[in-house]
Amino acid sequence: MKNKSIDFYSLIPLYTEEVELKMKKGVETLFDGFDKYGVSDIIQLDRPNTAK
């Protein structure tokens, strides 16, 4: 298994406002909001909307 790589992907449900923010200002701005509010790979149905 030399020189093989494994990629891990994560799905994070987004609020409509977060999608709009990403489209207008880019994914880095969205990720900055995730960092600010402590959004992680663990799905939390009651997590805050990071675009507000």
PyMOL Python script that loads the backbone (N, CA, C, O; Angstrom):
from pymol import cmd

cmd.read_pdbstr("""\
ATOM      1  N   MET A   1       0.825  -1.193   0.000  1.00  0.00           N
ATOM      2  CA  MET A   1       0.000   0.000   0.000  1.00  0.00           C
ATOM      3  C   MET A   1       0.871   1.259   0.000  1.00  0.00           C
ATOM      4  O   MET A   1       0.487   2.286   0.560  1.00  0.00           O
ATOM      5  N   LYS A   2       2.013   1.176  -0.614  1.00  0.00           N
ATOM      6  CA  LYS A   2       2.914   2.320  -0.703  1.00  0.00           C
ATOM      7  C   LYS A   2       2.361   3.368  -1.661  1.00  0.00           C
ATOM      8  O   LYS A   2       1.734   3.050  -2.672  1.00  0.00           O
ATOM      9  N   ASN A   3       2.615   4.633  -1.308  1.00  0.00           N
ATOM     10  CA  ASN A   3       2.249   5.766  -2.155  1.00  0.00           C
ATOM     11  C   ASN A   3       0.768   5.836  -2.490  1.00  0.00           C
ATOM     12  O   ASN A   3       0.393   6.346  -3.545  1.00  0.00           O
ATOM     13  N   LYS A   4      -0.054   5.342  -1.622  1.00  0.00           N
ATOM     14  CA  LYS A   4      -1.497   5.460  -1.810  1.00  0.00           C
ATOM     15  C   LYS A   4      -2.001   6.535  -0.858  1.00  0.00           C
ATOM     16  O   LYS A   4      -1.432   6.747   0.213  1.00  0.00           O
ATOM     17  N   SER A   5      -3.044   7.194  -1.248  1.00  0.00           N
ATOM     18  CA  SER A   5      -3.620   8.204  -0.358  1.00  0.00           C
ATOM     19  C   SER A   5      -5.086   7.890  -0.109  1.00  0.00           C
ATOM     20  O   SER A   5      -5.763   7.263  -0.923  1.00  0.00           O
ATOM     21  N   ILE A   6      -5.539   8.338   1.021  1.00  0.00           N
ATOM     22  CA  ILE A   6      -6.939   8.182   1.397  1.00  0.00           C
ATOM     23  C   ILE A   6      -7.487   9.575   1.651  1.00  0.00           C
ATOM     24  O   ILE A   6      -6.919  10.333   2.438  1.00  0.00           O
ATOM     25  N   ASP A   7      -8.574   9.914   0.999  1.00  0.00           N
ATOM     26  CA  ASP A   7      -9.219  11.211   1.194  1.00  0.00           C
ATOM     27  C   ASP A   7     -10.451  11.031   2.072  1.00  0.00           C
ATOM     28  O   ASP A   7     -11.224  10.090   1.893  1.00  0.00           O
ATOM     29  N   PHE A   8     -10.619  11.936   3.013  1.00  0.00           N
ATOM     30  CA  PHE A   8     -11.798  11.944   3.871  1.00  0.00           C
ATOM     31  C   PHE A   8     -12.629  13.173   3.530  1.00  0.00           C
ATOM     32  O   PHE A   8     -12.097  14.276   3.409  1.00  0.00           O
ATOM     33  N   TYR A   9     -13.910  12.981   3.379  1.00  0.00           N
ATOM     34  CA  TYR A   9     -14.821  14.074   3.068  1.00  0.00           C
ATOM     35  C   TYR A   9     -15.835  14.216   4.189  1.00  0.00           C
ATOM     36  O   TYR A   9     -16.113  13.271   4.928  1.00  0.00           O
ATOM     37  N   SER A  10     -16.373  15.407   4.297  1.00  0.00           N
ATOM     38  CA  SER A  10     -17.346  15.675   5.348  1.00  0.00           C
ATOM     39  C   SER A  10     -18.523  16.432   4.747  1.00  0.00           C
ATOM     40  O   SER A  10     -18.339  17.311   3.906  1.00  0.00           O
ATOM     41  N   LEU A  11     -19.716  16.092   5.175  1.00  0.00           N
ATOM     42  CA  LEU A  11     -20.920  16.811   4.759  1.00  0.00           C
ATOM     43  C   LEU A  11     -21.401  17.662   5.920  1.00  0.00           C
ATOM     44  O   LEU A  11     -21.548  17.178   7.042  1.00  0.00           O
ATOM     45  N   ILE A  12     -21.642  18.925   5.641  1.00  0.00           N
ATOM     46  CA  ILE A  12     -22.172  19.826   6.658  1.00  0.00           C
ATOM     47  C   ILE A  12     -23.420  20.481   6.072  1.00  0.00           C
ATOM     48  O   ILE A  12     -23.323  21.223   5.095  1.00  0.00           O
ATOM     49  N   PRO A  13     -24.584  20.220   6.653  1.00  0.00           N
ATOM     50  CA  PRO A  13     -25.803  20.883   6.167  1.00  0.00           C
ATOM     51  C   PRO A  13     -25.664  22.403   6.324  1.00  0.00           C
ATOM     52  O   PRO A  13     -25.174  22.885   7.346  1.00  0.00           O
ATOM     53  N   LEU A  14     -26.094  23.146   5.312  1.00  0.00           N
ATOM     54  CA  LEU A  14     -25.969  24.601   5.331  1.00  0.00           C
ATOM     55  C   LEU A  14     -27.334  25.271   5.360  1.00  0.00           C
ATOM     56  O   LEU A  14     -28.301  24.785   4.775  1.00  0.00           O
ATOM     57  N   TYR A  15     -27.384  26.395   6.055  1.00  0.00           N
ATOM     58  CA  TYR A  15     -28.557  27.262   6.000  1.00  0.00           C
ATOM     59  C   TYR A  15     -28.531  28.005   4.666  1.00  0.00           C
ATOM     60  O   TYR A  15     -27.469  28.168   4.065  1.00  0.00           O
ATOM     61  N   THR A  16     -29.694  28.454   4.203  1.00  0.00           N
ATOM     62  CA  THR A  16     -29.788  29.188   2.943  1.00  0.00           C
ATOM     63  C   THR A  16     -28.860  30.397   2.942  1.00  0.00           C
ATOM     64  O   THR A  16     -28.194  30.671   1.944  1.00  0.00           O
ATOM     65  N   GLU A  17     -28.816  31.117   4.055  1.00  0.00           N
ATOM     66  CA  GLU A  17     -27.961  32.304   4.159  1.00  0.00           C
ATOM     67  C   GLU A  17     -26.479  31.956   4.046  1.00  0.00           C
ATOM     68  O   GLU A  17     -25.696  32.750   3.524  1.00  0.00           O
ATOM     69  N   GLU A  18     -26.093  30.795   4.522  1.00  0.00           N
ATOM     70  CA  GLU A  18     -24.697  30.360   4.421  1.00  0.00           C
ATOM     71  C   GLU A  18     -24.328  30.056   2.971  1.00  0.00           C
ATOM     72  O   GLU A  18     -23.218  30.361   2.534  1.00  0.00           O
ATOM     73  N   VAL A  19     -25.247  29.460   2.234  1.00  0.00           N
ATOM     74  CA  VAL A  19     -25.000  29.192   0.809  1.00  0.00           C
ATOM     75  C   VAL A  19     -24.851  30.517   0.062  1.00  0.00           C
ATOM     76  O   VAL A  19     -23.955  30.670  -0.768  1.00  0.00           O
ATOM     77  N   GLU A  20     -25.734  31.473   0.362  1.00  0.00           N
ATOM     78  CA  GLU A  20     -25.664  32.783  -0.284  1.00  0.00           C
ATOM     79  C   GLU A  20     -24.353  33.494   0.054  1.00  0.00           C
ATOM     80  O   GLU A  20     -23.741  34.108  -0.819  1.00  0.00           O
ATOM     81  N   LEU A  21     -23.919  33.417   1.310  1.00  0.00           N
ATOM     82  CA  LEU A  21     -22.653  34.013   1.731  1.00  0.00           C
ATOM     83  C   LEU A  21     -21.488  33.396   0.966  1.00  0.00           C
ATOM     84  O   LEU A  21     -20.604  34.110   0.490  1.00  0.00           O
ATOM     85  N   LYS A  22     -21.488  32.083   0.850  1.00  0.00           N
ATOM     86  CA  LYS A  22     -20.421  31.380   0.120  1.00  0.00           C
ATOM     87  C   LYS A  22     -20.389  31.815  -1.346  1.00  0.00           C
ATOM     88  O   LYS A  22     -19.314  32.012  -1.913  1.00  0.00           O
ATOM     89  N   MET A  23     -21.554  31.964  -1.953  1.00  0.00           N
ATOM     90  CA  MET A  23     -21.617  32.360  -3.360  1.00  0.00           C
ATOM     91  C   MET A  23     -21.137  33.804  -3.559  1.00  0.00           C
ATOM     92  O   MET A  23     -20.508  34.115  -4.571  1.00  0.00           O
ATOM     93  N   LYS A  24     -21.434  34.682  -2.596  1.00  0.00           N
ATOM     94  CA  LYS A  24     -21.075  36.097  -2.729  1.00  0.00           C
ATOM     95  C   LYS A  24     -19.637  36.389  -2.315  1.00  0.00           C
ATOM     96  O   LYS A  24     -18.950  37.173  -2.970  1.00  0.00           O
ATOM     97  N   LYS A  25     -19.175  35.758  -1.223  1.00  0.00           N
ATOM     98  CA  LYS A  25     -17.877  36.136  -0.651  1.00  0.00           C
ATOM     99  C   LYS A  25     -16.841  35.018  -0.658  1.00  0.00           C
ATOM    100  O   LYS A  25     -15.692  35.243  -0.278  1.00  0.00           O
ATOM    101  N   GLY A  26     -17.226  33.821  -1.081  1.00  0.00           N
ATOM    102  CA  GLY A  26     -16.274  32.721  -1.182  1.00  0.00           C
ATOM    103  C   GLY A  26     -16.297  31.782   0.008  1.00  0.00           C
ATOM    104  O   GLY A  26     -16.810  32.106   1.079  1.00  0.00           O
ATOM    105  N   VAL A  27     -15.728  30.617  -0.213  1.00  0.00           N
ATOM    106  CA  VAL A  27     -15.761  29.550   0.787  1.00  0.00           C
ATOM    107  C   VAL A  27     -14.929  29.893   2.022  1.00  0.00           C
ATOM    108  O   VAL A  27     -15.264  29.458   3.124  1.00  0.00           O
ATOM    109  N   GLU A  28     -13.852  30.664   1.860  1.00  0.00           N
ATOM    110  CA  GLU A  28     -13.025  31.022   3.018  1.00  0.00           C
ATOM    111  C   GLU A  28     -13.824  31.838   4.030  1.00  0.00           C
ATOM    112  O   GLU A  28     -13.662  31.659   5.238  1.00  0.00           O
ATOM    113  N   THR A  29     -14.681  32.726   3.547  1.00  0.00           N
ATOM    114  CA  THR A  29     -15.533  33.514   4.445  1.00  0.00           C
ATOM    115  C   THR A  29     -16.486  32.598   5.196  1.00  0.00           C
ATOM    116  O   THR A  29     -16.711  32.781   6.393  1.00  0.00           O
ATOM    117  N   LEU A  30     -17.042  31.622   4.507  1.00  0.00           N
ATOM    118  CA  LEU A  30     -17.926  30.651   5.156  1.00  0.00           C
ATOM    119  C   LEU A  30     -17.165  29.875   6.223  1.00  0.00           C
ATOM    120  O   LEU A  30     -17.658  29.706   7.338  1.00  0.00           O
ATOM    121  N   PHE A  31     -15.971  29.405   5.889  1.00  0.00           N
ATOM    122  CA  PHE A  31     -15.161  28.652   6.856  1.00  0.00           C
ATOM    123  C   PHE A  31     -14.737  29.512   8.043  1.00  0.00           C
ATOM    124  O   PHE A  31     -14.620  29.008   9.160  1.00  0.00           O
ATOM    125  N   ASP A  32     -14.506  30.799   7.813  1.00  0.00           N
ATOM    126  CA  ASP A  32     -14.189  31.706   8.925  1.00  0.00           C
ATOM    127  C   ASP A  32     -15.349  31.747   9.916  1.00  0.00           C
ATOM    128  O   ASP A  32     -15.136  31.752  11.128  1.00  0.00           O
ATOM    129  N   GLY A  33     -16.577  31.774   9.397  1.00  0.00           N
ATOM    130  CA  GLY A  33     -17.757  31.741  10.267  1.00  0.00           C
ATOM    131  C   GLY A  33     -17.856  30.428  11.020  1.00  0.00           C
ATOM    132  O   GLY A  33     -18.231  30.410  12.192  1.00  0.00           O
ATOM    133  N   PHE A  34     -17.522  29.325  10.356  1.00  0.00           N
ATOM    134  CA  PHE A  34     -17.526  28.023  11.034  1.00  0.00           C
ATOM    135  C   PHE A  34     -16.544  28.036  12.201  1.00  0.00           C
ATOM    136  O   PHE A  34     -16.854  27.551  13.289  1.00  0.00           O
ATOM    137  N   ASP A  35     -15.358  28.596  11.965  1.00  0.00           N
ATOM    138  CA  ASP A  35     -14.356  28.677  13.036  1.00  0.00           C
ATOM    139  C   ASP A  35     -14.856  29.553  14.180  1.00  0.00           C
ATOM    140  O   ASP A  35     -14.711  29.200  15.351  1.00  0.00           O
ATOM    141  N   LYS A  36     -15.442  30.692  13.834  1.00  0.00           N
ATOM    142  CA  LYS A  36     -15.927  31.641  14.846  1.00  0.00           C
ATOM    143  C   LYS A  36     -16.977  31.002  15.757  1.00  0.00           C
ATOM    144  O   LYS A  36     -16.976  31.235  16.966  1.00  0.00           O
ATOM    145  N   TYR A  37     -17.871  30.198  15.178  1.00  0.00           N
ATOM    146  CA  TYR A  37     -18.963  29.593  15.938  1.00  0.00           C
ATOM    147  C   TYR A  37     -18.682  28.157  16.375  1.00  0.00           C
ATOM    148  O   TYR A  37     -19.541  27.518  16.983  1.00  0.00           O
ATOM    149  N   GLY A  38     -17.495  27.645  16.072  1.00  0.00           N
ATOM    150  CA  GLY A  38     -17.127  26.305  16.519  1.00  0.00           C
ATOM    151  C   GLY A  38     -17.846  25.173  15.803  1.00  0.00           C
ATOM    152  O   GLY A  38     -18.090  24.122  16.395  1.00  0.00           O
ATOM    153  N   VAL A  39     -18.191  25.378  14.527  1.00  0.00           N
ATOM    154  CA  VAL A  39     -18.848  24.330  13.742  1.00  0.00           C
ATOM    155  C   VAL A  39     -17.814  23.251  13.428  1.00  0.00           C
ATOM    156  O   VAL A  39     -16.710  23.554  12.977  1.00  0.00           O
ATOM    157  N   SER A  40     -18.176  21.994  13.667  1.00  0.00           N
ATOM    158  CA  SER A  40     -17.252  20.884  13.435  1.00  0.00           C
ATOM    159  C   SER A  40     -17.871  19.872  12.474  1.00  0.00           C
ATOM    160  O   SER A  40     -18.943  20.100  11.913  1.00  0.00           O
ATOM    161  N   ASP A  41     -17.179  18.759  12.297  1.00  0.00           N
ATOM    162  CA  ASP A  41     -17.670  17.692  11.422  1.00  0.00           C
ATOM    163  C   ASP A  41     -18.842  16.935  12.027  1.00  0.00           C
ATOM    164  O   ASP A  41     -19.520  16.181  11.330  1.00  0.00           O
ATOM    165  N   ILE A  42     -19.083  17.126  13.302  1.00  0.00           N
ATOM    166  CA  ILE A  42     -20.205  16.459  13.965  1.00  0.00           C
ATOM    167  C   ILE A  42     -21.469  17.253  13.678  1.00  0.00           C
ATOM    168  O   ILE A  42     -21.551  18.439  13.999  1.00  0.00           O
ATOM    169  N   ILE A  43     -22.449  16.603  13.076  1.00  0.00           N
ATOM    170  CA  ILE A  43     -23.686  17.292  12.709  1.00  0.00           C
ATOM    171  C   ILE A  43     -24.476  17.644  13.959  1.00  0.00           C
ATOM    172  O   ILE A  43     -24.791  16.782  14.780  1.00  0.00           O
ATOM    173  N   GLN A  44     -24.791  18.932  14.086  1.00  0.00           N
ATOM    174  CA  GLN A  44     -25.617  19.432  15.178  1.00  0.00           C
ATOM    175  C   GLN A  44     -26.825  20.114  14.553  1.00  0.00           C
ATOM    176  O   GLN A  44     -26.686  21.150  13.902  1.00  0.00           O
ATOM    177  N   LEU A  45     -28.000  19.545  14.744  1.00  0.00           N
ATOM    178  CA  LEU A  45     -29.200  20.091  14.122  1.00  0.00           C
ATOM    179  C   LEU A  45     -29.551  21.479  14.637  1.00  0.00           C
ATOM    180  O   LEU A  45     -30.248  22.232  13.958  1.00  0.00           O
ATOM    181  N   ASP A  46     -29.080  21.824  15.824  1.00  0.00           N
ATOM    182  CA  ASP A  46     -29.403  23.127  16.405  1.00  0.00           C
ATOM    183  C   ASP A  46     -28.224  24.105  16.361  1.00  0.00           C
ATOM    184  O   ASP A  46     -28.192  25.060  17.138  1.00  0.00           O
ATOM    185  N   ARG A  47     -27.264  23.883  15.472  1.00  0.00           N
ATOM    186  CA  ARG A  47     -26.097  24.763  15.414  1.00  0.00           C
ATOM    187  C   ARG A  47     -26.516  26.147  14.935  1.00  0.00           C
ATOM    188  O   ARG A  47     -27.515  26.288  14.231  1.00  0.00           O
ATOM    189  N   PRO A  48     -25.748  27.175  15.317  1.00  0.00           N
ATOM    190  CA  PRO A  48     -26.114  28.529  14.897  1.00  0.00           C
ATOM    191  C   PRO A  48     -25.885  28.742  13.403  1.00  0.00           C
ATOM    192  O   PRO A  48     -25.047  28.087  12.783  1.00  0.00           O
ATOM    193  N   ASN A  49     -26.651  29.673  12.847  1.00  0.00           N
ATOM    194  CA  ASN A  49     -26.468  30.090  11.463  1.00  0.00           C
ATOM    195  C   ASN A  49     -25.264  31.025  11.445  1.00  0.00           C
ATOM    196  O   ASN A  49     -25.327  32.117  12.010  1.00  0.00           O
ATOM    197  N   THR A  50     -24.181  30.621  10.815  1.00  0.00           N
ATOM    198  CA  THR A  50     -22.934  31.388  10.863  1.00  0.00           C
ATOM    199  C   THR A  50     -22.937  32.590   9.928  1.00  0.00           C
ATOM    200  O   THR A  50     -21.999  33.387   9.960  1.00  0.00           O
ATOM    201  N   ALA A  51     -23.964  32.742   9.098  1.00  0.00           N
ATOM    202  CA  ALA A  51     -24.041  33.867   8.165  1.00  0.00           C
ATOM    203  C   ALA A  51     -24.768  35.061   8.774  1.00  0.00           C
ATOM    204  O   ALA A  51     -24.837  36.122   8.155  1.00  0.00           O
ATOM    205  N   LYS A  52     -25.303  34.902   9.961  1.00  0.00           N
ATOM    206  CA  LYS A  52     -26.051  36.005  10.589  1.00  0.00           C
ATOM    207  C   LYS A  52     -25.188  36.778  11.525  1.00  0.00           C
ATOM    208  O   LYS A  52     -25.650  37.739  12.140  1.00  0.00           O
TER     209      LYS A  52
END
""", "prot")
cmd.dss("prot")
cmd.show_as("cartoon", "prot")
cmd.util.cbc("prot")
cmd.orient("prot")
